[in-house]
Amino acid sequence: MLLLDRGGMVTQDAVQIAASGWSVEVLMLLLHRGGMVTQDAVQIAASGGSAEVLMLLLDRGGMITQPIFEKAASECSAETFVLLFEKGGTLTTAVLQATLKNGRFRAEIMNVLLDRHPPFITAEDIPQLLKSAITESLLVTAIKDQLSGDNVIALCERAKSIAIGTRILEAAAANHRFSNGVLPYLSRRRHDVELPEAVFEAAAGNFWGGKEALLLLEARSGYTINTQTVAKAAICKGSLPATRLLLARPRDWSVIKELVICAT
């Protein structure tokens, strides 16, 4: 205020810097002294500022576009996410994919999307829209990006029309966190009892949970796990418990001996 009173000028750089912060008062002063609301400022506020700062920009003429929503979803808070949705953003697969990359606020946003006691949500149609935005690729991404097991299951429950295919099972079998929760759920959801060898190969390469995953999948499908492909995956990925499990099974281990030589 003192600098402005002494002849200082408000630049767009200053407005954008203020948009990235959490002070509504500072931004309001800059706008009052000649600063302009631009879409760049809206994007900056959506991605890194507070919901209150973003709301001020929207009240002064800023607009929420789909590209702004998609870009901000990977960085914004849950409160800002809801504001972006309520002010014009569409919940799409691309937005959800971006949300899965939001390491800081991902859990809070997922709680909002899954309708788990959100404290500030007024958009009642989010849970319904969520169903149409869930795809097989999204579930694979959620599993690979280490989304919590209960959230993965909740997403699957929201989209029961999606078949549990090989890609989803492969991703879950390779994730050591999902051996005891998500993988059993997904294997039960799959209508076809027969599982492709690629799923067992992914489980064998699971460094921490390979043994449990293999035993679960074997019991579910009746598949013989002591094959060359599965053993190679266990050995090459260094999954010691899975390798020990396979070594305890009777078979011609001359082939495995050569695999070990290749892997070392």
C-alpha positions in Angstrom: 0.0 0.0 0.0 2.8 2.4 0.9 4.7 1.6 -2.3 1.5 2.2 -4.4 0.9 5.5 -2.6 4.4 6.5 -3.5 4.0 5.9 -7.2 4.4 2.2 -7.6 2.5 0.5 -10.4 0.5 -2.7 -10.3 1.8 -5.1 -13.0 0.3 -8.3 -14.2 3.3 -10.2 -12.7 2.3 -8.8 -9.3 -1.3 -10.0 -9.8 -0.1 -13.4 -10.8 2.2 -13.6 -7.8 -0.7 -12.6 -5.5 -2.9 -15.2 -7.2 -0.5 -18.0 -6.2 -0.7 -17.0 -2.5 -3.3 -17.2 0.2 -4.0 -13.5 0.9 -7.3 -12.3 -0.4 -6.6 -8.8 0.9 -3.4 -8.4 -1.1 -5.0 -9.5 -4.3 -8.0 -7.3 -3.7 -5.8 -4.3 -3.2 -3.9 -5.0 -6.4 -7.1 -5.4 -8.4 -8.5 -2.2 -6.8 -5.3 -0.3 -7.9 -5.5 -1.3 -11.6 -4.6 -5.0 -11.7 -6.5 -7.1 -14.3 -8.0 -10.5 -13.9 -6.6 -12.8 -16.6 -7.0 -16.5 -17.3 -3.3 -16.9 -16.5 -4.0 -15.6 -13.0 -7.0 -17.9 -12.7 -4.9 -20.9 -13.6 -2.2 -20.0 -11.1 -4.8 -19.6 -8.3 -6.5 -22.8 -9.3 -3.3 -24.8 -9.2 -1.6 -23.3 -6.2 -3.6 -20.6 -4.4 -6.4 -20.8 -2.0 -10.1 -21.3 -2.8 -10.8 -17.8 -1.4 -8.3 -16.2 -3.8 -9.7 -18.2 -6.7 -13.2 -17.1 -5.8 -12.2 -13.5 -5.8 -10.8 -13.8 -9.3 -14.0 -15.5 -10.5 -16.1 -12.8 -8.9 -14.1 -10.3 -10.9 -14.7 -11.9 -14.3 -12.3 -14.9 -14.3 -13.7 -18.1 -15.9 -13.1 -21.8 -15.3 -12.3 -23.7 -18.4 -11.8 -27.4 -18.8 -8.1 -27.1 -19.5 -7.7 -25.1 -16.2 -9.6 -27.8 -14.3 -7.6 -30.6 -15.8 -4.2 -28.9 -15.1 -5.2 -27.8 -11.6 -6.5 -31.2 -10.5 -3.0 -32.5 -10.1 -2.0 -29.8 -7.6 -5.1 -28.1 -6.0 -6.6 -28.7 -2.6 -9.9 -30.6 -2.2 -11.8 -27.3 -1.5 -10.4 -25.7 -4.6 -11.3 -28.9 -6.6 -14.9 -28.6 -5.6 -15.0 -24.9 -6.4 -13.6 -25.6 -9.9 -16.3 -28.2 -10.5 -19.1 -26.0 -9.2 -17.9 -23.0 -11.3 -17.9 -24.9 -14.6 -15.4 -27.7 -14.7 -16.6 -31.1 -15.9 -15.6 -34.3 -14.1 -13.9 -36.4 -16.8 -11.5 -39.2 -17.0 -8.7 -36.8 -17.7 -9.5 -34.8 -14.6 -9.5 -38.0 -12.5 -6.2 -39.1 -14.1 -4.7 -35.7 -13.0 -6.1 -36.1 -9.5 -4.3 -39.4 -9.1 -1.0 -37.5 -9.6 -1.9 -35.0 -6.8 0.4 -36.4 -4.1 -0.5 -33.8 -1.5 -4.3 -33.6 -1.7 -5.2 -36.8 -3.6 -6.7 -38.6 -0.5 -8.9 -35.6 0.4 -10.1 -35.2 -3.2 -10.9 -38.9 -3.4 -12.9 -38.6 -0.2 -14.9 -35.9 -1.8 -15.5 -37.8 -4.9 -16.5 -40.9 -3.1 -18.9 -38.9 -0.9 -17.1 -39.7 2.4 -18.3 -37.1 4.8 -17.0 -34.1 2.8 -17.2 -31.0 5.0 -17.8 -28.4 2.3 -19.2 -30.1 -0.8 -22.5 -28.8 -2.2 -22.3 -30.4 -5.6 -24.5 -33.4 -5.0 -24.0 -34.8 -8.5 -20.3 -35.5 -8.2 -20.7 -39.1 -7.0 -23.1 -39.8 -9.9 -20.7 -38.2 -12.5 -17.8 -40.2 -11.0 -19.3 -43.4 -12.4 -19.2 -42.3 -16.0 -15.6 -41.0 -15.6 -14.2 -44.3 -14.4 -12.5 -46.4 -17.1 -10.3 -49.5 -17.1 -7.3 -47.3 -17.8 -8.2 -45.1 -14.9 -8.3 -48.1 -12.5 -5.0 -49.3 -13.8 -3.5 -45.9 -13.2 -5.0 -45.7 -9.7 -3.4 -49.1 -8.8 0.0 -48.2 -10.3 0.0 -44.8 -8.7 -0.4 -46.4 -5.2 -3.9 -45.1 -4.5 -5.0 -46.7 -1.2 -6.6 -50.1 -1.4 -10.0 -49.0 0.0 -10.2 -46.2 -2.6 -9.4 -48.6 -5.4 -12.2 -50.9 -4.2 -14.5 -47.9 -3.8 -13.8 -46.8 -7.4 -14.5 -50.4 -8.6 -17.8 -50.4 -6.7 -18.8 -47.2 -8.3 -18.3 -48.7 -11.8 -19.4 -52.3 -11.6 -20.0 -52.4 -15.3 -16.3 -52.4 -16.0 -14.9 -55.9 -16.4 -11.9 -56.8 -14.3 -9.5 -57.6 -17.2 -5.9 -58.7 -17.4 -4.5 -55.2 -17.2 -6.2 -54.4 -13.9 -5.2 -57.8 -12.4 -1.6 -57.4 -13.6 -1.3 -54.0 -12.0 -2.8 -55.3 -8.7 -0.7 -58.4 -8.7 2.5 -56.4 -9.1 1.6 -54.0 -6.2 2.9 -55.3 -2.9 0.3 -53.3 -0.9 -2.6 -55.1 -2.6 -1.8 -58.7 -1.9 -4.2 -59.0 1.1 -7.1 -56.7 0.1 -7.5 -55.4 -3.4 -6.2 -58.5 -5.2 -8.7 -60.9 -3.5 -11.5 -58.4 -4.2 -10.6 -58.1 -7.9 -10.1 -61.9 -8.4 -13.6 -62.4 -6.9 -15.0 -59.8 -9.3 -13.6 -61.5 -12.3 -16.2 -63.7 -13.9 -13.7 -65.9 -15.7 -11.9 -68.2 -13.2 -9.1 -68.8 -15.7 -6.4 -66.2 -15.4 -3.7 -65.5 -18.1 -0.1 -66.3 -17.3 0.8 -62.6 -17.5 -1.1 -62.0 -14.2 1.0 -64.7 -12.5 4.1 -63.3 -14.0 3.3 -59.9 -12.6 2.7 -61.5 -9.1 6.0 -63.3 -9.2 7.8 -60.1 -9.9 6.2 -58.4 -6.9 9.2 -57.9 -4.7 7.4 -57.8 -1.3 4.1 -59.5 -1.8 4.8 -62.0 -4.6 4.4 -65.1 -2.6 1.0 -64.1 -1.1 -0.2 -62.9 -4.5 0.8 -66.2 -6.2 -0.8 -68.4 -3.6 -4.0 -66.4 -3.8 -4.2 -66.5 -7.6 -3.3 -70.1 -7.6 -6.1 -71.0 -5.2 -8.5 -68.9 -7.2 -7.7 -70.3 -10.7 -6.2 -73.7 -10.2 -3.3 -72.6 -12.4 0.1 -74.3 -11.9 2.4 -71.6 -10.9 5.8 -73.4 -11.3 6.3 -72.5 -15.0 9.4 -71.2 -16.6 7.8 -67.8 -17.3 6.6 -67.3 -13.7 9.9 -68.5 -12.2 11.9 -66.2 -14.5 9.8 -63.2 -13.4 10.5 -64.1 -9.7 14.2 -64.6 -10.2 14.8 -61.6 -12.4 12.8 -59.2 -10.2 14.6 -60.5 -7.0 11.5 -61.6 -5.3 13.0 -64.0 -2.7 9.8 -65.3 -1.0 8.2 -66.0 -4.4 11.4 -67.7 -5.6 11.5 -69.9 -2.6 7.8 -70.8 -3.1 8.5 -71.9 -6.6 11.7 -73.8 -5.7 9.7 -75.9 -3.2 7.4 -77.1 -6.1 8.5 -80.3 -7.9 9.6 -79.8 -11.5 12.6 -80.0 -13.8 14.8 -77.3 -12.3 17.5 -77.6 -15.0 15.6 -74.9 -16.8 15.5 -72.7 -13.7 19.2 -73.2 -13.2 19.8 -71.6 -16.6 17.5 -68.8 -15.8 19.4 -68.1 -12.6 22.6 -68.0 -14.6 21.0 -65.5 -17.0 19.7 -63.3 -14.2 23.0 -63.1 -12.3 
